[in-house]
Amino acid sequence: MTSGKTRTQDFLARLPLFNELSAHELDNLASGTTEVQVARGEMVFHRGEPCVGLHTVVYGQVKLMFVSPGGSEKVVRLIGPGDSFGEALMFMEKAYIVSAQALADTLLLHVGKAVIFHELGRHPGFARKMLAGLSQRLHSLMGDVEAYSLRSGTQRVIGYLLKDEQCKDGHHFRLETSKTVIASRLNLTPEHFSRILHDLCAHELIRVKGREVTVLDVARLGSYQG
């Protein structure tokens, strides 16, 4: 029978952040790692709770969001398998500044900061990976600021639809989550997002059926200004 420790090691070994660590190093990480099963719709944590490690997604999807006193949400990041979150606040020893909610049945690994700090001191490759991940996140955040400040809603939606580098005429995909969540991620109201999709369909640039999207003309879509 497979032990819980071995199962956790297997999960850790498959994740990009940890896949260069040796079996012994994975043993050390597993000793400070907890599996967290979160059902769709359940909260992973709330703003203001202490951050004592990082989470990484084995399967499922999580949204990070700000919630106003009135209950409205602003989605700041969507996190899928292989991705992690909480590193920056863990290093700063700060409480969470966002809340996290599962968008699907999700398995998370929570890795405590004590074992992470120990491995960072022993394994330069692990440290470089973590720095690269944090740097990539900062780069993405700056891109969001640029988009919200300088790009129209239509341009933001087109950028989202064309984010797959393999996108070409006839490219078909399924939206990663609900249109409401995607709209919030793009700093749009759901109504504005729907109007933009309808306009793109009317100009025969895309076809939409529920969450299924087909890009009909990549070149024209990329240059469309609305």
C-alpha positions as CSV (number, residue, x, y, z in Angstrom):
1,M,0.0,0.0,0.0
2,T,1.3,3.5,-0.9
3,S,1.9,5.7,2.2
4,G,0.6,9.2,2.4
5,K,4.2,10.4,2.5
6,T,5.1,8.6,-0.8
7,R,1.9,10.0,-2.4
8,T,2.9,13.5,-1.4
9,Q,6.4,13.0,-2.7
10,D,4.9,11.8,-6.1
11,F,2.8,14.9,-6.3
12,L,5.7,17.2,-5.4
13,A,8.0,15.6,-8.0
14,R,5.5,16.3,-10.8
15,L,5.2,20.0,-10.0
16,P,7.5,22.3,-12.0
17,L,8.7,24.1,-8.9
18,F,10.0,20.9,-7.3
19,N,10.9,18.6,-10.1
20,E,14.7,19.1,-9.8
21,L,14.9,18.1,-6.2
22,S,16.3,14.7,-5.2
23,A,14.3,12.0,-3.5
24,H,15.9,12.9,-0.2
25,E,15.0,16.6,-0.7
26,L,11.5,15.7,-1.6
27,D,11.4,13.6,1.7
28,N,12.3,16.8,3.6
29,L,9.6,18.8,1.8
30,A,7.0,16.1,2.3
31,S,7.6,16.2,6.0
32,G,6.3,19.8,6.1
33,T,3.6,19.4,3.4
34,T,-0.2,18.9,3.9
35,E,-2.7,17.8,1.3
36,V,-5.7,20.0,1.2
37,Q,-8.9,18.9,-0.6
38,V,-11.2,21.8,-1.5
39,A,-14.6,21.3,-3.0
40,R,-15.8,23.6,-5.8
41,G,-17.0,26.9,-4.2
42,E,-15.2,26.4,-0.9
43,M,-12.7,29.0,0.3
44,V,-9.1,28.1,0.6
45,F,-8.4,31.1,2.8
46,H,-9.7,34.6,3.5
47,R,-7.9,37.9,3.4
48,G,-6.3,38.6,6.8
49,E,-5.5,35.0,7.6
50,P,-1.8,34.3,8.3
51,C,0.4,33.0,5.5
52,V,2.7,30.3,6.8
53,G,3.7,28.6,3.6
54,L,2.9,28.3,-0.1
55,H,0.1,26.4,-1.9
56,T,0.5,24.6,-5.1
57,V,-2.2,23.1,-7.3
58,V,-2.1,19.4,-8.1
59,Y,-5.5,19.5,-9.9
60,G,-8.4,21.8,-10.1
61,Q,-8.5,25.6,-10.2
62,V,-8.4,28.5,-7.7
63,K,-9.2,32.1,-8.1
64,L,-7.5,34.8,-6.0
65,M,-9.8,37.8,-5.5
66,F,-10.4,41.0,-3.6
67,V,-13.9,41.1,-2.0
68,S,-15.5,44.5,-1.2
69,P,-17.5,45.1,2.0
70,G,-20.6,44.9,-0.2
71,G,-19.6,41.4,-1.5
72,S,-18.5,42.3,-5.0
73,E,-15.4,40.5,-6.3
74,K,-12.4,41.5,-8.3
75,V,-10.5,38.4,-9.6
76,V,-6.7,39.1,-9.8
77,R,-5.4,35.7,-10.7
78,L,-6.6,32.3,-11.9
79,I,-4.4,29.4,-10.8
80,G,-4.3,25.9,-12.4
81,P,-2.4,22.7,-12.0
82,G,1.4,23.1,-11.5
83,D,1.1,26.7,-10.4
84,S,1.8,28.0,-6.9
85,F,0.7,31.0,-4.8
86,G,1.6,32.6,-1.5
87,E,5.4,32.7,-1.9
88,A,5.8,36.5,-1.6
89,L,3.7,36.9,1.5
90,M,5.4,33.8,3.0
91,F,8.8,35.5,2.6
92,M,7.4,38.8,4.0
93,E,5.7,37.0,6.9
94,K,2.5,38.9,6.1
95,A,-1.2,37.9,6.2
96,Y,-3.0,37.2,3.0
97,I,-4.1,40.3,1.2
98,V,-6.5,38.4,-1.1
99,S,-9.0,35.6,-0.6
100,A,-8.8,32.3,-2.5
101,Q,-11.7,30.1,-3.6
102,A,-11.8,26.9,-5.5
103,L,-13.5,27.1,-8.9
104,A,-13.5,23.3,-9.3
105,D,-12.9,20.3,-7.0
106,T,-9.2,20.9,-6.2
107,L,-6.3,19.2,-4.6
108,L,-3.7,21.6,-3.1
109,L,-0.4,20.9,-1.4
110,H,0.4,23.4,1.4
111,V,4.2,23.4,1.9
112,G,5.3,25.0,5.2
113,K,7.8,27.8,5.1
114,A,10.2,26.1,7.5
115,V,11.0,23.3,5.1
116,I,11.0,25.7,2.1
117,F,13.5,27.9,3.8
118,H,15.7,24.9,4.7
119,E,15.7,23.7,1.1
120,L,16.4,27.2,-0.3
121,G,19.6,27.3,1.7
122,R,20.7,23.9,0.4
123,H,19.6,23.9,-3.2
124,P,20.5,26.9,-5.5
125,G,18.4,25.5,-8.4
126,F,15.3,25.5,-6.2
127,A,16.1,29.1,-5.2
128,R,16.5,30.2,-8.8
129,K,13.2,28.6,-9.7
130,M,11.3,30.3,-7.0
131,L,12.9,33.7,-7.9
132,A,12.0,33.1,-11.5
133,G,8.4,32.3,-10.6
134,L,8.1,35.5,-8.4
135,S,9.7,37.5,-11.2
136,Q,7.3,36.1,-13.8
137,R,4.4,37.0,-11.5
138,L,5.7,40.6,-11.2
139,H,6.0,40.9,-15.0
140,S,2.5,39.6,-15.4
141,L,1.2,42.1,-12.8
142,M,2.9,45.0,-14.7
143,G,1.3,43.7,-17.9
144,D,-2.1,43.9,-16.2
145,V,-1.5,47.5,-15.1
146,E,-0.6,48.4,-18.6
147,A,-3.7,46.7,-20.0
148,Y,-6.1,48.3,-17.6
149,S,-4.5,51.7,-18.1
150,L,-3.8,51.8,-21.9
151,R,-5.9,49.1,-23.6
152,S,-9.6,49.2,-24.3
153,G,-12.0,46.5,-23.1
154,T,-12.1,45.0,-26.6
155,Q,-8.3,44.8,-26.8
156,R,-8.2,43.1,-23.4
157,V,-10.6,40.5,-24.5
158,I,-8.8,39.9,-27.8
159,G,-5.6,39.5,-25.9
160,Y,-7.2,36.9,-23.7
161,L,-8.6,35.0,-26.7
162,L,-5.2,35.0,-28.5
163,K,-3.0,34.2,-25.5
164,D,-2.4,30.7,-26.8
165,E,0.7,31.0,-28.9
166,Q,-0.5,28.1,-31.2
167,C,-3.7,30.0,-32.0
168,K,-4.5,29.9,-35.7
169,D,-7.6,30.1,-37.9
170,G,-10.2,27.5,-36.8
171,H,-8.5,27.3,-33.4
172,H,-11.1,25.9,-30.9
173,F,-10.9,26.0,-27.1
174,R,-13.0,26.0,-24.0
175,L,-13.0,29.1,-21.7
176,E,-11.0,28.1,-18.6
177,T,-13.8,29.2,-16.2
178,S,-17.1,31.1,-16.3
179,K,-17.5,34.3,-18.3
180,T,-18.3,36.2,-15.1
181,V,-14.9,35.2,-13.6
182,I,-13.0,36.0,-16.8
183,A,-14.7,39.4,-17.0
184,S,-13.6,40.2,-13.5
185,R,-10.0,39.0,-14.3
186,L,-10.0,41.4,-17.3
187,N,-11.4,44.3,-15.2
188,L,-14.8,44.3,-17.1
189,T,-18.4,43.9,-16.0
190,P,-20.0,40.7,-17.2
191,E,-22.4,42.7,-19.4
192,H,-19.5,44.5,-21.1
193,F,-17.6,41.3,-21.6
194,S,-20.7,39.7,-23.2
195,R,-21.2,42.8,-25.5
196,I,-17.6,42.5,-26.7
197,L,-18.0,38.8,-27.5
198,H,-21.3,39.5,-29.3
199,D,-19.5,42.2,-31.4
200,L,-16.7,39.9,-32.3
201,C,-19.1,37.3,-33.3
202,A,-21.1,39.8,-35.4
203,H,-17.9,40.7,-37.3
204,E,-17.3,37.0,-37.9
205,L,-14.0,37.0,-36.0
206,I,-15.0,34.3,-33.5
207,R,-17.8,31.9,-32.8
208,V,-19.1,31.3,-29.3
209,K,-21.4,28.6,-28.0
210,G,-21.6,28.6,-24.2
211,R,-18.0,28.4,-23.0
212,E,-16.8,26.9,-26.4
213,V,-14.9,29.5,-28.6
214,T,-13.6,29.2,-32.1
215,V,-11.3,31.8,-33.5
216,L,-12.3,32.3,-37.2
217,D,-9.7,34.8,-38.4
218,V,-6.6,35.3,-36.2
219,A,-5.1,38.2,-38.3
220,R,-8.3,40.2,-38.4
221,L,-9.0,39.5,-34.7
222,G,-5.6,40.6,-33.7
223,S,-5.9,44.0,-35.6
224,Y,-9.6,44.6,-34.7
225,Q,-10.0,47.9,-32.7
226,G,-13.8,47.7,-32.0
